[in-house]
Every structure is written in structure tokens, then in C-alpha cells.
Amino acid sequence: MGSTLTLEPVARRPGRGRWQLLGLLAVVIVPMLLASAMYRWQFWVPQTRSYHGELIATGQTPADLGVAGDWGDAVDDEQSRWQLLVTSADDCRADCRELVYLARQIHIGLGREAARAGHALARSAALPADYAAELRTAYPQLRLLELDAERYPEEGAQLWLVDPHGNLVLRYPAGSNGKQILEDLRYLLKISQIG
């Protein structure tokens, strides 16, 4: 009549599944170990960078600089944005005023993204009356903050980019190029999921 089909058991190589499992684990774990080692011992780290300021990767906040005020995770919309913070351990002299002007111009230069950022001035001494009046009229969105000069570690006026959580991200000294700072801030706003 008809022939019957018989299936023969396939002979398996012993240990093949074990090698597959080890290969799969190696594909997952080896890159993580390599990345951790590269970070820990600083090898194969690219020397080029895409930002112009000095990167602050220590988790510092404006409060660590001696700036009084609430930073990060604030309910207030003003404080939950990226900030261009100018700090000066005096009453905001020429280099400080230049940075305040630059911060405002950068803020304006953001265009439609300007709502995601703000600018502030932290100084340790009272502003001269004429400059304070100028700030009230020409810089209505500028936040004025107090700075503890004894805790302020920098020399001269500085401009800082502060993320919405209150972390210092980049630092620029007086005389920095405004276009480069604007490029950095635009890039941060583009890749940021916060603020």
C-alpha cells in the first residue's frame, strides 16, 4: 500500500546551546564593560568636542557658587527653564555688564525657542542706581539674584548655562563669543527633553 514515513531523531551537538547563550551575553555585556572602562581610565575618548564653553560635569548648582534663589524642579515656570546666569563678585562692572547684554541678546536670538530659556544676574553688591534703572527698563525679563562673594570661587564675571534642574552645564568667561554661546544653547535645547 503506502510507505510509512519515519522520522529519525536529529543528533544534537553537545554544548551548542551553551555557546549560543555565552555569545548572546557577550554581545550585551562586553560593550557595557568596555564603555565603563573607557570612562574610568579615559582611553579611546574623542578629543574633539561640539561645545565652546567649559563643560561643568560635577553636578554643581548655582547655590554651590553662592547664588541665592531656588533652582531646579521648581513649579514656577520662570525657574523650570534653561537659564543664562551671569555672576559677578562685585556691583557688575564693565565685563559683567557686557555679559548681561550678551545674555539678553542670546535670549532674543533664540527666536521661537526663547520661551524655554531665561536670563539672570547674580551679584554680591548693590547695583549703581543708574544701572539698576537701566536694567528695569531695558531688561524687564532679567532676574536679579544675590551672590555670596565669599563662596564664589571664580575671578571676574562669568556666564553660565544652567539646566532646568538647576545644574551648571557650561561656563563662559567675559569676552566670549556670543554666536558660539547661542550655538551651544540651541544645541542643548534641541537635544533636551526637559525645559
PyMOL commands that set and color helices and strands:
alter all, ss='L'
color gray80, all
select helices_A, chain A and resi 16-41+62-65+77-79+94-109+111-116+129-138+178-191
alter helices_A, ss='H'
color red, helices_A
select strands_A, chain A and resi 54-55+82-88+117-123+143-146+158-162+168-173
alter strands_A, ss='S'
color yellow, strands_A
deselect
rebuild
show_as cartoon
